[in-house]
Amino acid sequence: MSLLCVRLCLYVILTTGLVAAAEHVTGPLNGRITLPCKYSAKTTSMCWGRGRCPNFWCNDEILRTDGYNVTWRKSDRYQLLGHIRQGDVSLTITGATKEDEGTYCCRVEIPGLGNDLKIEIKVKIQEVAPSPPDPTKRTTKPYHTTHGIESPSVTPKTISDDSSLPSTVKPASQSLEIEDSLAAENKRPYIIASVVVIIVLLIAVAALLLRYRHTKRKNKDKSRTIVSLEGLERTPDHADQNIYTIYVN
């Protein structure tokens, strides 16, 4: 029984391999971080996992290769940018977040008892400190009002001269003048058309009045001519009547 236990212990020790001293890698938040892992043995398969290196394979596996290419990965954020066939299987994590902190295991599966290479790397994500304010840049406090009451601690800057305005900014009065002139130019054709219509109407009315007076005068002369002709026709009758009366007497 004791001999069996000794054999099992020796088997576990030989097959688990030795774990290299844990390395520490610090990377920026939302940046790129590289976990080094290289081997010089014959090209072979390997895996990357989260947590400490177990006795077999990788816990919470995130990437695996066959010694030549990546055969599986958990996310596109995990990349092997080195020469895999030359033994450079360093893991690059892009867009690092706080969830990426922790221990990672690089396990290279070297044939033979207890020959597996196991490297543990502890990752720390460091938030980027805010950059100090630039003293050359002057920051001004915005002008605020509360319920229509101006803040007594802030006095708005007034512009006394139009020349201090940028060339692309025009005063309000100048803008109003330009708008008025444009409106006047737009109304000018309508005013001219209205005047022309009024003149044409006046000419037409004058022509009608002249025609009416001419027609009226013509009718009046015609009536006078008819009356004079009737008078001439009645004159001989009266003359005959007078002659006849004298003859009878």
RODO-2510 file (C-alpha; in nm, 4 decimals, decimal comma):
residues 249
     n   res          X          Y          Z
     1     m     0,0000     0,0000     0,0000
     2     s     0,2783     0,2382     0,0919
     3     l     0,4613     0,1501    -0,2287
     4     l     0,1533     0,2427    -0,4321
     5     c     0,1296     0,5796    -0,2573
     6     v     0,4937     0,6499    -0,3286
     7     r     0,4466     0,5701    -0,6956
     8     l     0,1424     0,7929    -0,7199
     9     c     0,3264     1,0781    -0,5517
    10     l     0,6225     1,0404    -0,7837
    11     y     0,3896     1,0317    -1,0856
    12     v     0,2130     1,3511    -0,9793
    13     i     0,5417     1,5276    -0,9126
    14     l     0,6914     1,4207    -1,2433
    15     t     0,3852     1,5051    -1,4512
    16     t     0,3056     1,8391    -1,2967
    17     g     0,6358     1,9980    -1,3774
    18     l     0,7899     2,2953    -1,2058
    19     v     0,6211     2,6362    -1,1842
    20     a     0,8449     2,9328    -1,2530
    21     a     0,8435     3,2203    -1,0087
    22     a     0,5386     3,4380    -1,0601
    23     e     0,5966     3,7571    -1,2553
    24     h     0,4133     4,0851    -1,2115
    25     v     0,2917     4,2931    -1,5034
    26     t     0,1199     4,6305    -1,4752
    27     g    -0,0757     4,7838    -1,7613
    28     p    -0,2853     5,0948    -1,8252
    29     l    -0,6616     5,0970    -1,8196
    30     n    -0,8138     5,0624    -2,1698
    31     g    -0,4623     5,0088    -2,3020
    32     r    -0,2555     4,7138    -2,4235
    33     i    -0,0709     4,4804    -2,1907
    34     t     0,1653     4,1933    -2,2806
    35     l     0,2269     3,8845    -2,0642
    36     p     0,5677     3,7324    -2,1558
    37     c     0,6001     3,3596    -2,2168
    38     k     0,8720     3,1972    -2,4313
    39     y     1,0249     2,8509    -2,4668
    40     s     1,3247     2,7115    -2,6562
    41     a     1,2163     2,3500    -2,6922
    42     k     1,0813     2,1883    -3,0067
    43     t     0,7641     2,3454    -3,1405
    44     t     0,4714     2,2178    -2,9395
    45     s     0,1210     2,3052    -2,8270
    46     m     0,0429     2,5343    -2,5339
    47     c    -0,2450     2,7093    -2,3584
    48     w    -0,3217     3,0256    -2,1620
    49     g    -0,5618     3,0167    -1,8677
    50     r    -0,6894     3,2265    -1,5775
    51     g    -0,5783     3,1384    -1,2258
    52     r    -0,2859     2,9343    -1,0994
    53     c    -0,1379     2,6614    -1,3176
    54     p    -0,3056     2,3270    -1,2372
    55     n    -0,1534     1,9810    -1,2601
    56     f    -0,3010     1,9259    -1,6052
    57     w    -0,3972     2,1628    -1,8892
    58     c    -0,5166     2,5158    -1,8054
    59     n    -0,7929     2,6346    -1,5778
    60     d    -1,0458     2,8754    -1,7334
    61     e    -0,8700     2,8450    -2,0683
    62     i    -0,8698     3,1635    -2,2807
    63     l    -0,6365     3,0645    -2,5680
    64     r    -0,4764     2,7536    -2,7211
    65     t    -0,2257     2,6834    -3,0024
    66     d    -0,1032     2,3739    -3,1835
    67     g     0,2517     2,5081    -3,1930
    68     y     0,1993     2,6813    -3,5280
    69     n    -0,1274     2,8766    -3,5127
    70     v    -0,3920     2,9789    -3,2637
    71     t    -0,6581     2,7080    -3,2726
    72     w    -0,9021     2,8650    -3,0242
    73     r    -0,9432     3,1853    -2,8303
    74     k    -1,2095     3,3084    -2,5917
    75     s    -1,2108     3,6646    -2,7227
    76     d    -1,0504     3,8708    -2,9973
    77     r    -0,8923     4,0764    -2,7199
    78     y    -0,6429     3,7952    -2,6656
    79     q    -0,3664     3,7994    -2,9279
    80     l    -0,0312     3,6249    -2,9846
    81     l     0,1745     3,8848    -3,1706
    82     g     0,5109     3,7043    -3,1494
    83     h     0,6548     3,4239    -3,3657
    84     i     0,4654     3,1213    -3,2374
    85     r     0,6815     2,8695    -3,4273
    86     q     0,9932     3,0180    -3,2679
    87     g     0,8542     2,9709    -2,9184
    88     d     0,7269     3,3252    -2,8527
    89     v     0,3754     3,2743    -2,7137
    90     s     0,3514     3,5989    -2,5158
    91     l    -0,0114     3,6965    -2,4606
    92     t    -0,1267     4,0484    -2,5540
    93     i    -0,4525     4,1781    -2,4050
    94     t    -0,6086     4,4802    -2,5769
    95     g    -0,8551     4,7207    -2,4153
    96     a    -0,7550     4,6132    -2,0650
    97     t    -1,0185     4,6548    -1,7922
    98     k    -1,0277     4,6019    -1,4177
    99     e    -1,1778     4,2564    -1,4785
   100     d    -0,8502     4,1544    -1,6453
   101     e    -0,6623     4,1773    -1,3158
   102     g    -0,5514     3,8516    -1,1576
   103     t    -0,3246     3,5523    -1,2168
   104     y    -0,2619     3,4025    -1,5607
   105     c    -0,1018     3,0694    -1,6444
   106     c     0,1110     2,9970    -1,9526
   107     r     0,1511     2,6196    -1,9962
   108     v     0,3767     2,4822    -2,2690
   109     e     0,3155     2,1111    -2,3241
   110     i     0,6649     1,9687    -2,3688
   111     p     0,6706     1,5908    -2,4293
   112     g     0,8089     1,3802    -2,1442
   113     l     0,7386     1,3282    -1,7778
   114     g     0,7407     1,6509    -1,5815
   115     n     0,8698     1,8582    -1,8728
   116     d     0,5730     2,0987    -1,9073
   117     l     0,6746     2,4624    -1,8748
   118     k     0,4405     2,6555    -1,6443
   119     i     0,4672     3,0314    -1,5942
   120     e     0,2355     3,2261    -1,3662
   121     i     0,1914     3,6004    -1,4214
   122     k     0,0020     3,8385    -1,1956
   123     v    -0,1613     4,1290    -1,3780
   124     k    -0,2417     4,4664    -1,2259
   125     i    -0,4424     4,7282    -1,4153
   126     q    -0,3524     5,0834    -1,3229
   127     e    -0,5920     5,3686    -1,3876
   128     v    -0,4409     5,6580    -1,5771
   129     a    -0,3951     5,9555    -1,3471
   130     p    -0,5549     6,2792    -1,4729
   131     s    -0,3065     6,5124    -1,6319
   132     p    -0,2355     6,8336    -1,4365
   133     p    -0,3942     7,1500    -1,5735
   134     d    -0,1875     7,3482    -1,8173
   135     p    -0,0921     7,6785    -1,6512
   136     t    -0,0630     7,8447    -1,9925
   137     k    -0,4324     7,7880    -2,0573
   138     r    -0,6608     8,0242    -1,8716
   139     t    -0,9833     7,8658    -1,7581
   140     t    -1,2791     8,0953    -1,7099
   141     k    -1,5748     8,0178    -1,4921
   142     p    -1,8977     8,0042    -1,6963
   143     y    -2,1551     8,2735    -1,6391
   144     h    -2,4673     8,1364    -1,4774
   145     t    -2,7964     8,2871    -1,3657
   146     t    -3,0330     8,1466    -1,1055
   147     h    -3,4056     8,2254    -1,1367
   148     g    -3,3321     8,5321    -1,3437
   149     i    -3,0913     8,6766    -1,0814
   150     e    -2,7360     8,7339    -1,1967
   151     s    -2,4569     8,5846    -0,9895
   152     p    -2,2839     8,8663    -0,7986
   153     s    -1,9470     8,6909    -0,8089
   154     v    -1,9333     8,6788    -1,1881
   155     t    -1,9482     8,9808    -1,4134
   156     p    -1,9875     8,9125    -1,7815
   157     k    -1,7357     9,0657    -2,0114
   158     t    -1,8846     9,3353    -2,2329
   159     i    -1,7584     9,4303    -2,5725
   160     s    -1,7427     9,8045    -2,6251
   161     d    -1,5975     9,8103    -2,9723
   162     d    -1,7108     9,6176    -3,2783
   163     s    -1,3491     9,6006    -3,3946
   164     s    -1,2676     9,3576    -3,1120
   165     l    -1,5085     9,1037    -3,2542
   166     p    -1,3722     8,8307    -3,4814
   167     s    -1,4088     8,8850    -3,8509
   168     t    -1,6637     8,6029    -3,8688
   169     v    -1,8856     8,7615    -3,5982
   170     k    -2,1088     9,0591    -3,6853
   171     p    -2,2822     9,2927    -3,4388
   172     a    -2,6545     9,2529    -3,3925
   173     s    -2,7282     9,5991    -3,5328
   174     q    -2,5302     9,5275    -3,8487
   175     s    -2,7117     9,1981    -3,8921
   176     l    -3,0471     9,3756    -3,8564
   177     e    -2,9466     9,6340    -4,1166
   178     i    -2,8449     9,3614    -4,3584
   179     e    -3,1734     9,1767    -4,3024
   180     d    -3,3730     9,5003    -4,3570
   181     s    -3,1873     9,5766    -4,6788
   182     l    -3,2446     9,2237    -4,8062
   183     a    -3,6122     9,2470    -4,7203
   184     a    -3,6376     9,5824    -4,9004
   185     e    -3,4678     9,4373    -5,2097
   186     n    -3,7057     9,1429    -5,2060
   187     k    -4,0104     9,3745    -5,1848
   188     r    -3,8894     9,6104    -5,4597
   189     p    -4,0156     9,4012    -5,7557
   190     y    -4,3616     9,3742    -5,5976
   191     i    -4,3768     9,7528    -5,5429
   192     i    -4,2765     9,8226    -5,9050
   193     a    -4,5349     9,5750    -6,0335
   194     s    -4,8061     9,7350    -5,8169
   195     v    -4,7211    10,0848    -5,9493
   196     v    -4,7310     9,9614    -6,3097
   197     v    -5,0721     9,7989    -6,2536
   198     i    -5,2078    10,1181    -6,0980
   199     i    -5,0810    10,3281    -6,3914
   200     v    -5,2352    10,0875    -6,6438
   201     l    -5,5671    10,1010    -6,4591
   202     l    -5,5626    10,4822    -6,4552
   203     i    -5,4894    10,4923    -6,8287
   204     a    -5,7726    10,2470    -6,8945
   205     v    -6,0172    10,4535    -6,6842
   206     a    -5,9124    10,7737    -6,8618
   207     a    -5,9592    10,6067    -7,2000
   208     l    -6,3073    10,4891    -7,1013
   209     l    -6,4029    10,8382    -6,9840
   210     l    -6,2817    10,9934    -7,3088
   211     r    -6,4702    10,7376    -7,5130
   212     y    -6,7831    10,7946    -7,3076
   213     r    -6,7656    11,1714    -7,3561
   214     h    -6,7021    11,1311    -7,7283
   215     t    -6,9986    10,8935    -7,7633
   216     k    -7,2208    11,1233    -7,5615
   217     r    -7,1242    11,4269    -7,7730
   218     k    -7,1822    11,2327    -8,0942
   219     n    -7,5283    11,1229    -7,9811
   220     k    -7,6150    11,4820    -7,8851
   221     d    -7,5139    11,6178    -8,2289
   222     k    -7,7147    11,3435    -8,3940
   223     s    -8,0269    11,4322    -8,1969
   224     r    -7,9903    11,7995    -8,2933
   225     t    -7,9657    11,7065    -8,6606
   226     i    -8,2844    11,5001    -8,6401
   227     v    -8,4734    11,7873    -8,4711
   228     s    -8,3641    12,0367    -8,7386
   229     l    -8,4724    11,8013    -9,0177
   230     e    -8,8140    11,7613    -8,8612
   231     g    -8,8465    12,1376    -8,8453
   232     l    -8,7704    12,1696    -9,2146
   233     e    -9,0294    11,9064    -9,3017
   234     r    -9,3016    12,0853    -9,1042
   235     t    -9,2319    12,4331    -9,2532
   236     p    -9,3868    12,3688    -9,6050
   237     d    -9,7068    12,2382    -9,4525
   238     h    -9,7575    12,5529    -9,2564
   239     a    -9,6876    12,7606    -9,5670
   240     d    -9,9485    12,5722    -9,7698
   241     q   -10,1961    12,6086    -9,4903
   242     n   -10,1443    12,9812    -9,4778
   243     i   -10,1805    13,0126    -9,8536
   244     y   -10,4963    12,8118    -9,8496
   245     t   -10,6430    13,0275    -9,5829
   246     i   -10,5728    13,3478    -9,7710
   247     y   -10,7315    13,2059   -10,0871
   248     v   -11,0529    13,1234    -9,9157
   249     n   -11,0866    13,4600    -9,7673
***
